[in-house]
């Protein structure tokens, strides 16, 4: 039986804090963010339900769930609005909203927010490496802005309800594709700046010294860094090549090539 209580701002704040801090704290390969979603919703569930209905809704929310943490607050807000209005009878509709939106939101959220943090993080790191403290400020401000945006999403979805998502799936797919293309373009442009690799070997014949690196630069500047990134990208799709193994391999190979004066 639904308890006739109105959800207030304090309840929403509790949910928002839990999702912001704990959405992936119990992440696992069986339910992924399922337990984080349940933990976030608990203040609402305890206020709206009691006895067997509370237990059933807790079991219902502790199921497989996975989306972008950045946009997850939108689904939570719509969920709360529906359950507040319809109570236990809304569980099927809530399950449909979660299943229908988590994939689209996962794609567009990861593409947009990871793209932003990757680009600005690379710029900030490059500035910091060169001794410019503005790089640190950029990174801190970027994360504070992202947190502020995430904080607003739950309230927005709660106020607008499921109407916020009418016809949104196709638009999200288009945004995901656009963000992916933009991300590939920008990351590709960052390769010459971030990836440093230069051949030290030179061909000598009498008094003639021919730098292999200068020849490569005449063919295409930053050809070596681009080639290294391309090889790593291809290896990531091969069986047995994990990101950790590739990183360790790069470190070992770099040390060896530097030791024998091949790369610098």
C-alpha positions in Angstrom: 0.0 0.0 0.0 1.3 3.4 -1.0 1.8 5.8 1.9 0.2 9.2 1.1 3.2 11.4 1.5 4.6 14.2 -0.7 8.2 14.1 -1.8 10.0 17.3 -0.8 13.3 18.9 -1.7 15.1 17.3 1.2 14.2 13.8 -0.1 15.4 14.7 -3.6 18.7 16.1 -2.1 19.3 12.8 -0.3 18.8 10.8 -3.5 21.0 13.2 -5.5 23.8 13.0 -3.0 23.6 9.2 -2.9 23.7 9.0 -6.7 26.5 11.5 -7.0 28.7 9.8 -4.4 27.7 6.1 -4.5 26.1 5.3 -7.9 29.0 2.9 -8.7 30.3 2.1 -5.3 28.9 -1.5 -5.5 29.5 -1.8 -9.2 29.7 -5.5 -10.3 29.4 -7.6 -13.4 26.1 -9.1 -12.4 23.9 -6.0 -11.9 26.4 -3.3 -12.6 24.8 -0.1 -11.1 21.8 -1.9 -9.8 22.8 -1.7 -6.1 23.8 1.9 -6.5 20.4 2.7 -8.0 18.6 1.0 -5.1 20.8 2.7 -2.5 20.0 6.1 -4.2 16.2 5.4 -4.2 16.0 4.1 -0.6 14.9 7.4 1.0 12.1 7.7 -1.5 11.0 4.0 -1.2 10.9 4.2 2.6 8.7 7.3 2.4 6.3 5.9 -0.2 5.9 2.3 0.8 5.8 0.0 3.8 5.8 -3.7 4.6 5.7 -6.1 1.6 5.4 -3.4 -1.0 8.6 -1.8 0.2 10.4 -5.2 0.1 9.0 -5.8 -3.4 10.1 -2.4 -4.7 13.5 -2.8 -3.2 13.9 -6.2 -5.0 12.6 -4.5 -8.2 15.1 -1.8 -8.1 18.0 -4.1 -7.2 18.1 -5.5 -10.8 20.5 -5.0 -13.7 21.0 -1.3 -14.5 23.8 0.5 -16.3 23.9 4.0 -17.7 26.1 7.0 -17.7 26.5 8.3 -14.1 26.4 11.8 -15.5 22.9 11.4 -16.9 21.5 8.9 -14.4 20.0 11.6 -12.3 17.5 12.3 -15.1 16.1 8.7 -14.9 16.1 8.9 -11.1 14.0 12.1 -11.2 11.5 10.7 -13.7 11.3 7.5 -11.6 10.6 9.4 -8.4 7.9 11.5 -10.1 6.1 8.4 -11.4 6.3 6.5 -8.1 5.0 9.5 -6.2 2.0 9.8 -8.5 1.1 6.2 -9.0 2.8 4.3 -6.2 3.2 0.5 -6.4 1.2 0.4 -9.7 4.0 2.3 -11.5 6.6 -0.4 -11.2 6.1 -1.8 -14.7 6.2 1.7 -16.2 9.3 2.5 -14.1 11.0 -0.6 -15.4 10.2 0.4 -18.9 11.6 3.9 -18.5 14.8 2.5 -16.9 15.3 -0.1 -19.7 14.4 2.2 -22.5 16.6 5.2 -21.5 19.6 3.7 -19.8 21.2 2.5 -23.1 20.7 5.8 -24.9 21.8 7.9 -21.9 24.8 5.6 -21.4 26.0 6.3 -25.0 25.4 10.0 -25.1 26.5 10.7 -21.5 29.8 8.8 -21.9 30.4 10.4 -25.3 29.8 14.0 -24.2 31.2 14.1 -20.7 34.2 11.8 -21.3 34.9 13.8 -24.5 34.9 17.0 -22.5 37.1 15.7 -19.6 39.5 14.0 -22.1 40.0 17.2 -24.1 40.2 19.6 -21.2 42.2 17.1 -19.1 44.8 16.7 -21.9 45.1 20.5 -22.3 45.3 21.0 -18.5 47.9 18.2 -18.2 50.0 19.7 -21.1 49.9 23.1 -19.4 50.8 21.6 -16.0 53.8 19.7 -17.5 55.1 22.9 -18.9 54.9 24.6 -15.5 51.7 26.6 -16.1 49.4 26.5 -13.0 46.4 27.5 -15.1 46.3 23.8 -16.1 45.4 22.7 -12.6 42.8 25.5 -12.4 41.2 24.4 -15.6 40.9 20.8 -14.4 39.4 21.7 -11.1 36.9 24.2 -12.6 35.9 21.6 -15.3 35.0 19.0 -12.7 33.1 21.5 -10.5 31.0 22.5 -13.6 30.3 18.8 -14.4 29.2 18.2 -10.8 26.9 21.2 -10.9 25.3 20.0 -14.1 24.8 16.5 -12.7 23.3 18.0 -9.6 20.6 19.8 -11.6 19.5 16.9 -13.7 17.5 15.0 -11.0 15.4 18.1 -10.1 14.8 18.9 -13.7 13.5 15.4 -14.5 11.4 15.3 -11.3 9.7 18.6 -12.2 9.1 17.7 -15.8 8.3 14.0 -15.3 8.4 11.5 -18.2 7.2 14.2 -20.6 10.9 15.3 -20.6 11.8 12.2 -22.6 9.1 12.2 -25.3 10.7 11.3 -28.6 14.2 11.8 -27.1 15.7 8.4 -28.1 16.3 9.3 -31.7 17.8 12.7 -30.8 20.1 11.0 -28.2 21.3 8.6 -30.8 22.1 11.4 -33.2 23.9 13.3 -30.4 25.9 10.2 -29.6 27.1 9.8 -33.2 27.9 13.5 -33.5 29.8 13.5 -30.2 31.7 10.3 -31.3 32.8 11.9 -34.6 33.8 15.2 -32.8 35.7 13.2 -30.1 37.7 11.2 -32.7 38.6 14.4 -34.5 39.7 16.3 -31.4 41.6 13.4 -29.9 43.3 12.8 -33.2 44.4 16.5 -33.3 45.8 16.1 -29.7 48.1 13.2 -30.6 51.1 15.2 -31.9 50.9 17.3 -28.7 50.5 14.6 -26.1 52.3 11.6 -27.6 56.1 12.3 -27.8 58.2 9.9 -29.9 61.2 10.8 -32.0 63.7 8.5 -33.8 67.3 9.1 -32.8 68.8 6.9 -35.4 70.7 8.6 -38.3 72.2 7.1 -41.4 75.8 8.0 -41.9 77.8 7.6 -45.1 81.2 9.4 -45.1 80.5 13.0 -44.2 76.8 12.7 -45.1 74.5 12.3 -42.1 70.8 11.6 -42.9 68.3 11.9 -40.1 65.5 9.4 -40.3 63.2 11.6 -38.2 63.7 14.5 -40.6 62.7 12.3 -43.5 59.5 11.2 -41.7 58.7 14.8 -40.9 58.9 15.6 -44.5 56.5 12.8 -45.4 54.1 13.7 -42.6 54.7 15.6 -39.4 54.0 13.5 -36.3 53.9 10.3 -38.4 55.5 8.2 -35.6 53.1 9.3 -32.8 50.1 8.7 -35.1 51.5 5.2 -36.0 52.0 4.3 -32.4 48.4 5.3 -31.5 47.1 3.4 -34.5 48.9 0.2 -33.5 47.6 0.5 -29.9 44.1 1.1 -31.2 44.3 -2.1 -33.3 45.7 -4.2 -30.5 42.9 -3.2 -28.1 40.5 -5.2 -30.3 42.6 -8.3 -30.3 42.1 -11.3 -28.0 44.5 -11.3 -25.0 45.4 -7.6 -25.3 44.0 -5.6 -22.4 44.6 -2.0 -21.7 46.7 -2.8 -18.7 48.9 -5.2 -20.7 49.4 -2.7 -23.5 50.3 0.1 -21.0 52.9 -2.2 -19.3 54.2 -3.2 -22.8 54.6 0.4 -23.9 56.6 1.3 -20.7 58.9 -1.7 -21.2 59.4 -1.2 -24.9 60.0 2.6 -24.4 62.7 1.9 -21.8 64.5 -0.6 -24.1 64.3 1.6 -27.2 65.6 4.6 -25.2 68.4 2.5 -23.7 69.6 1.5 -27.2 69.2 5.1 -28.5 66.4 4.3 -30.9 63.7 6.5 -29.5 64.0 9.8 -27.6 
